[in-house]
Amino acid sequence: MILQISKQKALEAISGLRSQVLVLKTKEEGSLDYQSWKDEADDTIKLIFGDTSSYYTNFHEELNPSFCGSLSFATHEHIDYKAIYLRRLDSLDSKLGSLQNVVDLSEDDNQSQRSSVQTIMCVFERFHRFARQLKVRHQTRPTITIDDEYDVQDLVHAILKLFFNDVRAEECTPSYAGGSSRIDFLIKSENIGIEIKKTRPNLRDKEIGEQLIIDKERYKSHHNCRTLICFVYDPDEQIVNPDGLANDLTEENEDMSVFVVISPKI
């Protein structure tokens, strides 16, 4: 089970909903306070678990019960609506408590993702050391040379396999501005996309920046890419201001966080 927001925020949100129940018991079922609370509760559980999860659908049904059959007017007169309303609040509070326990026992997916992002960025930051070491072979045996972007991709793919079981290459992305593309790698279990560039004389600061800006906007619509890590391999130091370029393109927000690693740095 993957939470759609951080574990801490989820626990705080559910706790906030439960804290309002006592006040709601002093209100009527038709009050604006209760209706507002229902809307907030529905939106909150959807935000935490996603609108297709059984946790959300079950809670939604509990929040909006359907009544079958009809009551006669005689019977209708003896219904204690206040008692029914209070029982419903107790039931909803109990349901929220169960969901709170589910969240509490779940792994913090965001924490796991942050750890994975740190691992990948460390690989990229040290990639040039790795590439230089490849040139040192016993008895001058043949080695792997890095001539273009595809060479970098092949090596990165092999390294990522050391840390992640499911590394998907050339994952299709939704169309953007009339065109479609493929993301170089997708680690679906972590919702991490990876884009790789290698500089050359006609692909330097300006061109790299323009390409990555387009990539950022395109990948925001990919439902399995919550974090995009862009690796720019610059062995010939074509980029004049690597820190400036990385800072301009790096951003963290709810739609998608973007991190840029340029290696080696001048």
VEXDREN-2710 file (C-alpha; in Angstrom, 1 decimal):
% VEXDREN-2710
k/r/px/py/pz
1/MET/0.0/0.0/0.0
2/ILE/1.5/3.3/-1.1
3/LEU/0.4/6.5/0.6
4/GLN/-0.2/9.5/-1.8
5/ILE/1.2/11.9/0.8
6/SER/3.8/11.7/3.5
7/LYS/3.0/9.4/6.5
8/GLN/3.3/12.3/9.0
9/LYS/0.9/14.5/7.0
10/ALA/-1.6/11.7/6.6
11/LEU/-1.6/11.0/10.4
12/GLU/-2.0/14.7/11.2
13/ALA/-4.9/15.0/8.7
14/ILE/-6.9/12.0/10.1
15/SER/-6.2/13.2/13.7
16/GLY/-7.6/16.6/12.8
17/LEU/-10.8/15.0/11.4
18/ARG/-11.3/12.9/14.5
19/SER/-10.8/15.9/16.8
20/GLN/-13.9/17.6/15.3
21/VAL/-16.2/14.7/16.1
22/LEU/-17.0/15.8/19.6
23/VAL/-18.0/19.2/18.4
24/LEU/-20.1/17.7/15.7
25/LYS/-22.1/15.7/18.2
26/THR/-23.5/19.0/19.5
27/LYS/-24.7/19.9/16.0
28/GLU/-27.5/18.5/13.8
29/GLU/-27.0/16.2/10.8
30/GLY/-28.2/18.9/8.5
31/SER/-25.9/21.5/9.8
32/LEU/-23.4/23.3/7.6
33/ASP/-20.6/22.2/10.0
34/TYR/-21.4/18.5/9.5
35/GLN/-21.7/18.8/5.7
36/SER/-18.4/20.7/5.6
37/TRP/-16.8/18.1/7.7
38/LYS/-18.1/15.3/5.4
39/ASP/-16.6/17.0/2.4
40/GLU/-13.3/17.5/4.1
41/ALA/-13.2/13.9/5.3
42/ASP/-14.0/12.6/1.9
43/ASP/-11.3/14.7/0.2
44/THR/-8.7/13.9/2.9
45/ILE/-9.1/10.1/2.7
46/LYS/-9.0/10.4/-1.1
47/LEU/-5.8/12.4/-1.0
48/ILE/-4.1/10.0/1.4
49/PHE/-5.0/6.7/-0.3
50/GLY/-6.1/7.6/-3.9
51/ASP/-9.5/7.5/-5.3
52/THR/-9.2/3.9/-6.6
53/SER/-8.1/2.4/-3.3
54/SER/-10.4/0.2/-1.3
55/TYR/-9.7/2.2/1.8
56/TYR/-11.2/5.3/0.1
57/THR/-14.1/3.6/-1.5
58/ASN/-15.1/1.8/1.7
59/PHE/-14.9/5.1/3.7
60/HIS/-16.8/7.0/1.0
61/GLU/-19.7/4.4/1.2
62/GLU/-19.6/4.7/5.0
63/LEU/-19.7/8.5/4.8
64/ASN/-22.6/8.4/2.3
65/PRO/-24.9/5.5/3.3
66/SER/-27.7/4.5/1.0
67/PHE/-31.1/3.5/2.5
68/CYS/-33.2/0.8/0.9
69/GLY/-36.9/0.6/1.2
70/SER/-39.2/3.3/2.6
71/LEU/-40.7/4.0/6.0
72/SER/-44.3/4.5/6.7
73/PHE/-45.4/7.8/8.1
74/ALA/-46.4/6.1/11.3
75/THR/-43.0/4.5/11.7
76/HIS/-41.3/7.6/10.5
77/GLU/-42.7/9.6/13.4
78/HIS/-40.9/7.4/16.0
79/ILE/-37.4/7.5/14.5
80/ASP/-34.8/9.1/16.8
81/TYR/-32.8/10.9/14.1
82/LYS/-30.4/12.4/16.7
83/ALA/-29.5/8.9/18.0
84/ILE/-29.0/7.7/14.4
85/TYR/-26.8/10.7/13.7
86/LEU/-24.7/10.2/16.9
87/ARG/-24.2/6.5/16.0
88/ARG/-23.1/7.4/12.5
89/LEU/-20.5/9.8/13.9
90/ASP/-19.2/7.1/16.3
91/SER/-19.0/4.7/13.3
92/LEU/-17.2/7.2/11.2
93/ASP/-14.8/8.0/14.0
94/SER/-14.1/4.3/14.4
95/LYS/-13.5/4.0/10.7
96/LEU/-11.1/6.9/10.8
97/GLY/-9.3/5.3/13.7
98/SER/-8.9/2.1/11.7
99/LEU/-7.5/4.1/8.8
100/GLN/-5.2/5.9/11.2
101/ASN/-3.8/2.5/12.3
102/VAL/-3.3/1.5/8.6
103/VAL/-1.3/4.6/8.0
104/ASP/0.7/4.2/11.2
105/LEU/1.7/0.7/10.3
106/SER/2.5/1.5/6.7
107/GLU/6.0/2.2/5.4
108/ASP/6.7/5.9/4.8
109/ASP/6.8/5.8/1.0
110/ASN/8.1/9.4/0.8
111/GLN/11.0/8.5/3.2
112/SER/11.8/5.5/1.1
113/GLN/11.7/7.6/-2.1
114/ARG/14.0/10.2/-0.5
115/SER/16.5/7.5/0.3
116/SER/16.3/6.2/-3.3
117/VAL/16.8/9.7/-4.7
118/GLN/19.9/10.2/-2.5
119/THR/21.3/6.9/-3.7
120/ILE/20.8/7.7/-7.4
121/MET/22.2/11.2/-7.0
122/CYS/25.3/9.8/-5.3
123/VAL/25.8/7.4/-8.2
124/PHE/25.6/10.3/-10.6
125/GLU/27.9/12.6/-8.6
126/ARG/30.5/9.8/-8.6
127/PHE/29.9/8.6/-12.1
128/HIS/33.0/10.3/-13.6
129/ARG/35.2/8.4/-11.0
130/PHE/33.6/5.2/-12.2
131/ALA/34.2/6.1/-15.9
132/ARG/37.9/6.9/-15.2
133/GLN/38.4/3.6/-13.4
134/LEU/37.0/1.7/-16.4
135/LYS/40.1/2.8/-18.3
136/VAL/42.4/1.1/-15.9
137/ARG/42.6/-2.6/-16.9
138/HIS/45.0/-5.3/-16.1
139/GLN/47.6/-5.8/-18.7
140/THR/46.0/-3.2/-20.9
141/ARG/43.0/-5.3/-21.7
142/PRO/40.2/-3.8/-23.8
143/THR/37.8/-1.6/-21.9
144/ILE/34.6/0.2/-22.3
145/THR/34.8/3.7/-23.8
146/ILE/32.1/6.4/-23.3
147/ASP/31.7/8.1/-26.7
148/ASP/28.1/9.2/-26.6
149/GLU/24.8/9.4/-24.6
150/TYR/23.9/5.8/-25.3
151/ASP/27.2/4.6/-23.7
152/VAL/26.3/6.6/-20.6
153/GLN/22.8/5.1/-20.5
154/ASP/24.0/1.6/-20.8
155/LEU/26.4/2.0/-17.9
156/VAL/23.9/3.8/-15.7
157/HIS/21.4/1.0/-16.4
158/ALA/23.8/-1.6/-15.2
159/ILE/24.6/0.4/-12.0
160/LEU/21.0/1.0/-11.2
161/LYS/20.4/-2.7/-11.3
162/LEU/22.6/-3.0/-8.3
163/PHE/20.1/-1.0/-6.2
164/PHE/16.7/-1.6/-7.8
165/ASN/15.1/-4.8/-9.1
166/ASP/12.7/-3.1/-11.7
167/VAL/14.5/-0.5/-13.8
168/ARG/12.4/0.2/-17.0
169/ALA/14.2/1.6/-20.0
170/GLU/12.7/4.0/-22.5
171/GLU/9.3/4.4/-20.8
172/CYS/6.8/6.2/-23.0
173/THR/5.6/9.6/-21.8
174/PRO/2.3/11.3/-22.6
175/SER/2.4/13.7/-25.5
176/TYR/3.3/17.3/-24.8
177/ALA/3.0/20.3/-27.2
178/GLY/2.1/17.9/-30.0
179/GLY/5.0/15.5/-29.5
180/SER/5.7/12.4/-27.5
181/SER/8.9/11.1/-26.1
182/ARG/10.5/8.3/-23.9
183/ILE/11.9/8.8/-20.5
184/ASP/15.3/7.1/-20.3
185/PHE/14.6/5.1/-17.1
186/LEU/11.7/4.6/-14.8
187/ILE/11.9/3.1/-11.4
188/LYS/8.2/2.5/-11.0
189/SER/8.3/1.2/-7.4
190/GLU/9.7/4.5/-6.3
191/ASN/8.0/6.8/-8.8
192/ILE/11.3/8.1/-10.0
193/GLY/12.1/9.0/-13.6
194/ILE/15.7/9.4/-14.9
195/GLU/16.8/11.5/-17.8
196/ILE/20.4/11.3/-19.1
197/LYS/22.3/13.8/-21.2
198/LYS/25.9/13.9/-22.4
199/THR/27.4/17.2/-23.5
200/ARG/29.2/17.7/-26.8
201/PRO/30.4/20.8/-28.7
202/ASN/26.9/21.5/-30.0
203/LEU/25.1/20.5/-26.8
204/ARG/26.2/22.8/-24.0
205/ASP/24.6/25.1/-21.3
206/LYS/21.8/26.7/-23.4
207/GLU/20.8/23.6/-25.4
208/ILE/20.9/21.3/-22.3
209/GLY/18.8/23.8/-20.3
210/GLU/16.2/24.1/-23.1
211/GLN/15.9/20.3/-23.4
212/LEU/15.5/19.7/-19.7
213/ILE/12.8/22.4/-19.4
214/ILE/10.8/20.6/-22.1
215/ASP/11.5/17.3/-20.4
216/LYS/10.2/18.6/-17.0
217/GLU/6.9/19.7/-18.5
218/ARG/6.4/16.5/-20.4
219/TYR/7.1/14.2/-17.5
220/LYS/4.8/16.0/-15.1
221/SER/1.9/14.2/-16.8
222/HIS/3.4/10.7/-16.4
223/HIS/1.4/9.1/-13.6
224/ASN/4.4/7.1/-12.3
225/CYS/6.9/10.0/-12.2
226/ARG/6.7/12.0/-9.0
227/THR/10.4/12.7/-9.0
228/LEU/12.6/13.4/-12.1
229/ILE/16.4/13.1/-11.7
230/CYS/18.3/14.6/-14.6
231/PHE/21.9/13.5/-15.0
232/VAL/24.2/15.6/-17.3
233/TYR/27.6/13.9/-17.9
234/ASP/30.1/16.6/-18.9
235/PRO/33.5/14.9/-19.1
236/ASP/34.9/17.6/-21.4
237/GLU/33.7/20.5/-19.3
238/GLN/31.4/22.0/-21.9
239/ILE/29.2/23.6/-19.3
240/VAL/30.6/26.9/-18.0
241/ASN/28.4/27.2/-14.9
242/PRO/27.2/23.8/-13.8
243/ASP/26.0/24.9/-10.4
244/GLY/24.0/27.7/-11.9
245/LEU/22.4/25.4/-14.5
246/ALA/21.5/22.8/-11.8
247/ASN/20.1/25.4/-9.5
248/ASP/17.9/26.9/-12.2
249/LEU/16.3/23.6/-13.1
250/THR/16.0/22.0/-9.7
251/GLU/12.6/22.4/-8.0
252/GLU/10.5/20.6/-5.4
253/ASN/6.7/20.8/-5.4
254/GLU/3.6/18.5/-5.1
255/ASP/3.3/18.0/-8.8
256/MET/6.8/16.7/-9.4
257/SER/10.2/17.3/-7.8
258/VAL/13.2/17.7/-10.2
259/PHE/16.8/17.3/-9.3
260/VAL/19.7/17.9/-11.6
261/VAL/23.2/16.4/-11.2
262/ILE/26.1/17.6/-13.5
263/SER/29.3/15.6/-13.3
264/PRO/32.1/16.3/-13.1
265/LYS/32.1/19.8/-11.9
266/ILE/34.7/22.3/-12.9
END
